[in-house]
């Protein structure tokens, strides 16, 4: 559950970041399905693990996807907060009806602004 957690709680902010990464991978045409898993350890800023699952639809190797994500996305907690502007008071609007798949709200984790960078990197 995200409600009641501030953006410094990595279970909330990293979930938004994983959605952001996956949407950009799909929008760039690098896969038709994508799930991103991020793992963090206390006291370690960068994710200790990044796993991109494309369910057989990916156009790159798992290793290349991981490198691409590390290269193009800021996934330290402070970087996620900055990139997705998570200190802005936007949480009331997602408290009901969900945090994902809400295009009418223009939520930062639903944007696909990394598409050209991802396409250019492959």
Residue frames relative to the residue before (quaternion, step in Angstrom):
aa qw qx qy qz dx dy dz
X 1.0000 0.0000 0.0000 0.0000 0.00 0.00 0.00
X 0.3192 -0.7737 0.5251 0.1540 3.55 -0.88 0.99
X 0.5917 0.6176 -0.3799 0.3524 3.57 0.98 -0.79
X 0.7820 0.2933 -0.2585 0.4854 3.52 -0.96 0.98
X 0.6517 0.4885 -0.3238 0.4815 3.59 1.23 -0.16
X 0.3705 -0.7140 0.5441 0.2385 3.54 -0.95 0.86
X 0.6877 -0.5327 0.3028 0.3894 3.60 -1.20 0.41
X 0.5691 0.5873 -0.4090 0.4048 3.62 1.15 -0.20
X 0.5692 0.5584 -0.3905 0.4601 3.59 1.23 -0.20
X 0.3937 -0.7879 0.4261 0.2066 3.51 -0.31 1.33
X 0.5749 0.5703 -0.4138 0.4158 3.63 1.07 -0.41
X 0.6692 0.4639 -0.2987 0.4977 3.59 1.10 -0.60
X 0.7390 0.4375 -0.2541 0.4448 3.59 0.58 -1.13
X 0.6731 0.4883 -0.3097 0.4611 3.62 0.95 -0.77
X 0.5836 0.5505 -0.3785 0.4617 3.60 1.13 -0.48
X 0.6458 0.4962 -0.3109 0.4899 3.55 1.00 -0.82
X 0.6568 0.5122 -0.3122 0.4569 3.60 0.94 -0.87
X 0.6411 0.5212 -0.3289 0.4573 3.60 0.96 -0.82
X 0.6255 0.5230 -0.3269 0.4778 3.58 1.02 -0.79
X 0.6475 0.5344 -0.2993 0.4534 3.57 0.94 -0.99
X 0.6645 0.4922 -0.2982 0.4767 3.59 0.89 -0.91
X 0.6820 0.4993 -0.2955 0.4452 3.60 0.78 -1.00
X 0.6555 0.5105 -0.3217 0.4541 3.60 0.91 -0.86
X 0.6733 0.4935 -0.3006 0.4612 3.58 0.96 -0.80
X 0.6134 0.5337 -0.3483 0.4665 3.61 1.04 -0.68
X 0.6789 0.4699 -0.2898 0.4840 3.59 0.89 -0.90
X 0.6715 0.5027 -0.3035 0.4521 3.60 0.88 -0.91
X 0.6545 0.4998 -0.3076 0.4766 3.60 1.15 -0.58
X 0.4881 -0.6875 0.4149 0.3419 3.58 1.28 -0.11
X 0.4497 0.7050 -0.4434 0.3227 3.58 1.21 0.36
X 0.7667 -0.0089 -0.0131 0.6418 3.57 1.35 -0.20
X 0.4011 -0.6981 0.5214 0.2827 3.57 -1.17 0.38
X 0.7497 0.1684 -0.1234 0.6280 3.57 1.29 -0.37
X 0.0707 0.8163 -0.5688 0.0716 3.57 -0.94 0.78
X 0.0197 -0.7514 0.6596 -0.0056 3.51 -1.08 0.88
X 0.1459 -0.7989 0.5810 0.0539 3.57 -0.81 1.01
X 0.1134 -0.7771 0.6178 0.0401 3.54 -0.92 0.98
X 0.0776 -0.7802 0.6207 0.0065 3.54 -0.85 1.07
X 0.0951 -0.7885 0.6063 0.0408 3.57 -0.95 0.89
X 0.1194 -0.7989 0.5892 0.0185 3.54 -0.95 0.97
X 0.1961 -0.7403 0.6283 0.1367 3.54 -1.30 0.47
X 0.5750 -0.5915 0.4372 0.3583 3.55 -1.07 0.73
X 0.8176 0.2359 -0.1986 0.4863 3.55 -0.89 0.99
X 0.6649 0.4300 -0.2973 0.5335 3.60 1.28 0.00
X 0.3816 -0.7761 0.4542 0.2138 3.58 -0.46 1.20
X 0.7389 0.3815 -0.2262 0.5072 3.58 0.82 -0.96
X 0.5932 -0.5533 0.4189 0.4079 3.60 -1.11 0.48
X 0.4074 -0.7035 0.5218 0.2583 3.58 -0.99 0.77
X 0.7892 0.0849 -0.0555 0.6057 3.56 1.26 -0.35
X 0.0461 -0.7421 0.6682 0.0265 3.52 -1.14 0.80
X 0.0144 0.7917 -0.6095 0.0387 3.56 -0.73 1.06
X 0.1173 -0.7750 0.6199 0.0358 3.54 -0.83 1.07
X 0.0920 -0.7915 0.6042 0.0023 3.56 -0.60 1.21
X 0.0794 -0.8220 0.5638 0.0138 3.57 -0.61 1.14
X 0.4137 -0.7554 0.4417 0.2513 3.58 1.26 0.26
X 0.7218 -0.4569 0.2318 0.4653 3.55 1.02 0.88
X 0.6197 0.5655 -0.3447 0.4211 3.61 1.23 0.05
X 0.5119 0.6865 -0.3988 0.3282 3.60 1.26 -0.13
X 0.3718 -0.7306 0.5356 0.2026 3.53 -1.14 0.71
X 0.7091 0.3761 -0.2348 0.5483 3.58 1.33 0.00
X 0.5787 -0.5522 0.4557 0.3906 3.55 -1.29 0.24
X 0.6600 -0.4930 0.3830 0.4180 3.56 -1.26 0.34
X 0.6524 0.5251 -0.3090 0.4507 3.57 0.96 -0.88
X 0.6648 0.4948 -0.3053 0.4690 3.58 0.97 -0.84
X 0.6174 0.5297 -0.3464 0.4672 3.60 1.00 -0.74
X 0.6588 0.5055 -0.3196 0.4563 3.59 0.87 -0.90
X 0.6591 0.5039 -0.3070 0.4664 3.59 0.92 -0.89
X 0.6434 0.5277 -0.3118 0.4586 3.58 0.97 -0.85
X 0.6565 0.4967 -0.3069 0.4776 3.58 0.95 -0.86
X 0.6621 0.5008 -0.3133 0.4612 3.61 0.86 -0.88
X 0.6808 0.5087 -0.2813 0.4456 3.58 1.03 -0.82
X 0.8196 0.3244 -0.1254 0.4554 3.60 0.86 -0.92
X 0.7474 0.3377 -0.2085 0.5328 3.60 1.20 -0.18
X 0.3427 -0.7173 0.5754 0.1922 3.55 -0.96 0.94
X 0.0102 -0.8634 0.5017 -0.0519 3.57 -0.19 1.26
X 0.3916 0.6429 -0.5372 0.3805 3.58 1.15 0.50
X 0.6331 -0.5558 0.3537 0.4063 3.64 -0.98 0.64
X 0.6707 0.4808 -0.3086 0.4730 3.61 0.87 -0.86
X 0.6497 0.5221 -0.3099 0.4575 3.58 1.04 -0.75
X 0.6240 0.5231 -0.3293 0.4781 3.56 1.05 -0.76
X 0.6430 0.5246 -0.3191 0.4577 3.57 0.91 -0.94
X 0.6834 0.4769 -0.2846 0.4740 3.59 0.93 -0.89
X 0.6852 0.5065 -0.2918 0.4346 3.60 0.76 -1.05
X 0.7806 0.3243 -0.1616 0.5093 3.57 0.87 -0.96
X 0.3850 -0.7596 0.4541 0.2619 3.59 1.33 0.20
X 0.1696 0.8559 -0.4704 0.1317 3.55 0.95 0.94
X 0.5706 0.5680 -0.4033 0.4349 3.61 1.21 0.00
X 0.5118 0.6283 -0.4141 0.4145 3.57 1.30 -0.20
X 0.4649 -0.7005 0.4580 0.2886 3.63 -0.90 0.79
X 0.2008 0.8033 -0.5265 0.1929 3.58 0.18 1.33
X 0.5238 0.7158 -0.3707 0.2755 3.56 1.25 -0.24
X 0.5549 0.6101 -0.4095 0.3901 3.59 1.08 -0.50
X 0.6867 0.5076 -0.2895 0.4325 3.58 0.95 -0.86
X 0.7191 0.3948 -0.2680 0.5051 3.62 1.17 -0.28
X 0.4319 0.7146 -0.4534 0.3119 3.59 1.27 0.00
X 0.7493 0.2065 -0.1455 0.6122 3.58 1.21 -0.50
X 0.8239 0.2405 -0.2090 0.4687 3.57 -1.11 0.75
X 0.6744 -0.5802 0.2736 0.3657 3.60 1.18 0.40
X 0.5117 -0.6685 0.4822 0.2424 3.47 -1.38 0.47
X 0.7711 0.3351 -0.1536 0.5191 3.58 1.17 -0.54
X 0.8030 0.2882 -0.2122 0.4766 3.54 -1.22 0.58
X 0.5088 0.6242 -0.4205 0.4180 3.57 1.07 0.78
X 0.0989 -0.8545 0.5060 0.0639 3.64 0.50 1.12
X 0.6045 0.5846 -0.3603 0.4038 3.59 1.09 -0.59
X 0.6808 0.4952 -0.2878 0.4566 3.62 1.19 -0.40
X 0.2645 -0.7888 0.5068 0.2259 3.61 1.25 -0.29
X 0.1371 0.8114 -0.5483 0.1492 3.56 0.80 1.05
X 0.5658 -0.6559 0.3731 0.3324 3.61 -0.85 0.88
X 0.6712 0.4928 -0.3117 0.4577 3.62 1.04 -0.61
X 0.6295 0.5084 -0.3391 0.4798 3.59 1.28 -0.04
X 0.5219 0.6509 -0.4064 0.3725 3.60 1.26 -0.11
X 0.2368 -0.7563 0.5952 0.1328 3.53 -1.24 0.57
X 0.2000 0.8341 -0.4831 0.1760 3.54 0.84 1.04
X 0.6345 0.5167 -0.3361 0.4664 3.61 1.24 0.10
X 0.3503 0.7843 -0.4619 0.2208 3.58 1.30 0.02
X 0.7054 0.4641 -0.2863 0.4528 3.60 0.71 -1.00
X 0.6346 0.5220 -0.3314 0.4636 3.59 1.00 -0.77
X 0.6638 0.4943 -0.3054 0.4708 3.59 0.96 -0.82
X 0.6476 0.5114 -0.3207 0.4651 3.59 0.94 -0.86
X 0.6894 0.5012 -0.2731 0.4461 3.56 0.96 -0.89
X 0.6650 0.5295 -0.2936 0.4373 3.56 1.19 -0.48
X 0.7032 0.4622 -0.2781 0.4632 3.60 1.19 -0.30
